[in-house]
Amino acid sequence: MAQSLAGIGGQPGETGNAGDNGSDAAVAAMEASFDRAIAKAAQVTEKRMEGGSALDAARTRLSN
């Protein structure tokens, strides 16, 4: 009546165990998603800075 303990602690499903390629691919996909989000946030910040500078210049012209 021996039981196998090999499956204890493993995660079922597509990700598999921590060392399987499935979880490595999932982590790589998440990293790529975060990298895209960071790049997009940087673009948005840059556009806001440009727009803010133009708005400040227009306000200065109107007040003079």
Secondary structure by P-SEA (a helix, b strand, c coil): ccccccccccccccccccccaaaaaaaaaaaaaaaaaaaaaaaaaaaaaaaaaaaaaaaaaaac
